[in-house]
Amino acid sequence: MINKLMDIELLIKNSGLSTHLLELLRLRVAQKNGCAYCVDMHHKELKHLNETEVRLSSVCVWEDTPYYTPIERCVLAYADSLTRLTRGPLADQVFDALLIYFSKQEICYLTLAITQINTWTRLMKSFQFTPGKYKVQNG
């Protein structure tokens, strides 16, 4: 099964979406799901991508800060909406904001990336992976 999940990761990696943007949404979803292992991993990945400390420490309160671009803000809102689903439909303003910056195909990839990190957080919590041990791979 892990091989199939890694195939999806490769698909997302080759989607053309920014690695930095994908890591930012992964960190946010990991925070929302309370997955310490994934928070550690994606925090380290963003540090490796030269993310600033102020932005890293503020992802959990992104809506209340001026540190994120309009593109990042609409992706973070989308990640929040898809991670904590409600019974109602997705708010039009969340989806419509994505259409300003992304094609429908790119939105599909963003959706896949969000569902994928939601899957990973659930696996890490189920199998009780220990946070703090993740090492960024160079290359």
VENDAHU-V268837 format. One record per pair of residues at least 24 apart in sequence whose C-alpha atoms are under 10 Angstrom apart, sorted by sequence separation. I is the first residue (numbers start at 1). J is the second residue. D is the distance in Angstrom with one decimal. If there is no record, write none. Layout:
I_J_D + I_J_D
This chain:
22_46_9.7 + 73_97_9.3 + 74_98_6.1 + 20_45_8.7 + 21_46_9.4 + 73_98_9.7 + 74_99_9.7 + 19_45_9.6 + 20_46_6.8 + 23_49_9.3 + 71_97_8.5 + 72_98_9.9 + 74_100_9.5 + 75_101_9.8 + 19_46_9.2 + 24_51_9.5 + 70_97_9.0 + 71_98_7.8 + 74_101_9.0 + 75_102_10.0 + 20_48_9.9 + 28_56_9.9 + 31_59_8.6 + 32_60_8.1 + 70_98_9.8 + 20_49_6.9 + 27_56_8.9 + 31_60_6.9 + 71_100_8.7 + 78_107_9.8 + 82_111_8.0 + 19_49_8.7 + 20_50_9.4 + 28_58_10.0 + 71_101_6.7 + 20_51_8.5 + 24_55_9.7 + 28_59_6.3 + 29_60_9.6 + 70_101_9.2 + 71_102_9.1 + 79_110_8.5 + 83_114_7.4 + 24_56_8.7 + 27_59_7.7 + 28_60_6.6 + 75_107_9.4 + 78_110_8.8 + 79_111_8.0 + 82_114_7.3 + 83_115_7.8 + 27_60_8.9 + 28_61_9.6 + 78_111_8.4 + 82_115_7.8 + 25_59_9.1 + 28_62_9.1 + 79_113_9.2 + 80_114_9.2 + 83_117_9.4 + 24_59_7.9 + 75_110_8.0 + 79_114_6.1 + 83_118_7.0 + 75_111_9.7 + 78_114_8.7 + 79_115_8.9 + 82_118_9.2 + 76_114_10.0 + 79_117_10.0 + 75_114_9.8 + 79_118_9.8 + 25_72_8.4 + 29_76_8.7 + 32_79_9.5 + 24_72_8.1 + 25_73_9.8 + 28_76_7.1 + 32_80_7.6 + 27_76_9.8 + 28_77_9.8 + 21_71_8.8 + 22_72_9.7 + 25_75_7.0 + 26_76_9.4 + 29_79_6.5 + 33_83_7.9 + 21_72_6.8 + 24_75_9.0 + 25_76_5.9 + 28_79_7.4 + 29_80_6.9 + 32_83_7.4 + 33_84_8.8 + 20_72_9.9 + 24_76_7.9 + 25_77_9.3 + 28_80_7.7 + 29_81_10.0 + 32_84_8.1 + 22_75_9.1 + 25_78_9.0 + 26_79_8.4 + 29_82_9.1 + 30_83_9.5 + 21_75_8.1 + 22_76_10.0 + 25_79_6.3 + 29_83_6.6 + 21_76_9.2 + 24_79_9.9 + 25_80_8.8 + 28_83_9.5 + 29_84_9.3 + 38_117_8.5 + 38_120_7.9 + 39_121_9.2 + 35_118_9.7 + 37_120_9.9 + 38_121_6.4 + 30_114_10.0 + 33_117_9.7 + 37_121_8.0 + 38_122_9.9 + 17_102_9.5 + 25_110_8.9 + 29_114_7.3 + 33_118_7.6 + 35_120_9.2 + 36_121_8.8 + 28_114_9.7 + 29_115_9.4 + 32_118_9.6 + 35_121_5.6 + 38_124_7.6 + 22_109_9.9 + 26_113_7.8 + 30_117_7.3 + 34_121_8.1 + 35_122_7.8 + 37_124_6.9 + 38_125_9.3 + 22_110_7.8 + 25_113_8.3 + 26_114_7.0 + 29_117_6.9 + 30_118_7.5 + 33_121_6.8 + 34_122_9.6 + 35_123_9.6 + 36_124_8.8 + 37_125_8.1 + 44_132_9.6 + 48_136_7.4 + 17_106_7.3 + 21_110_9.6 + 25_114_7.2 + 26_115_9.8 + 28_117_9.7 + 29_118_6.8 + 32_121_9.8 + 33_122_8.1 + 35_124_7.2 + 36_125_8.4 + 45_134_9.6 + 47_136_9.5 + 48_137_9.5 + 15_105_9.2 + 16_106_8.2 + 17_107_9.8 + 23_113_9.6 + 26_116_9.0 + 27_117_8.9 + 30_120_8.9 + 31_121_9.5 + 35_125_6.3 + 40_130_9.8 + 41_131_8.0 + 44_134_8.0 + 45_135_8.7 + 46_136_9.7 + 48_138_9.0 + 15_106_7.5 + 22_113_7.2 + 26_117_6.0 + 30_121_6.3 + 34_125_8.7 + 37_128_8.6 + 38_129_9.2 + 40_131_6.2 + 41_132_7.9 + 44_135_7.7 + 45_136_6.2 + 17_109_8.0 + 22_114_8.7 + 25_117_8.8 + 26_118_8.5 + 29_121_8.3 + 30_122_9.5 + 33_125_9.4 + 36_128_9.7 + 37_129_6.3 + 38_130_9.8 + 39_131_8.2 + 40_132_6.1 + 41_133_8.5 + 42_134_9.3 + 44_136_6.7 + 45_137_8.9 + 15_108_9.9 + 16_109_9.2 + 17_110_8.1 + 35_128_9.5 + 36_129_8.7 + 37_130_6.1 + 38_131_7.6 + 39_132_9.4 + 40_133_8.4 + 41_134_5.7 + 12_106_9.9 + 15_109_6.7 + 23_117_9.9 + 26_120_9.9 + 35_129_9.3 + 36_130_8.0 + 37_131_4.0 + 38_132_9.6 + 40_134_7.1 + 41_135_7.6 + 42_136_9.3 + 14_109_9.9 + 15_110_9.2 + 22_117_9.9 + 26_121_9.6 + 36_131_5.7 + 37_132_6.9 + 40_135_9.6 + 41_136_7.8 + 12_108_9.9 + 13_109_9.5 + 35_131_8.7 + 36_132_8.4 + 37_133_8.3 + 38_134_8.9 + 12_109_6.3 + 37_134_7.8 + 11_109_8.6 + 12_110_8.2 + 12_112_7.5 + 13_113_9.3 + 11_112_9.5 + 12_113_6.5 + 11_113_9.6 + 9_112_9.3 + 8_112_8.4 + 9_113_7.9 + 12_116_9.3 + 8_113_8.7 + 9_116_7.9 + 8_116_7.9 + 9_117_9.6 + 6_116_9.9 + 5_116_7.9 + 5_119_9.0 + 5_120_8.8 + 2_120_10.0
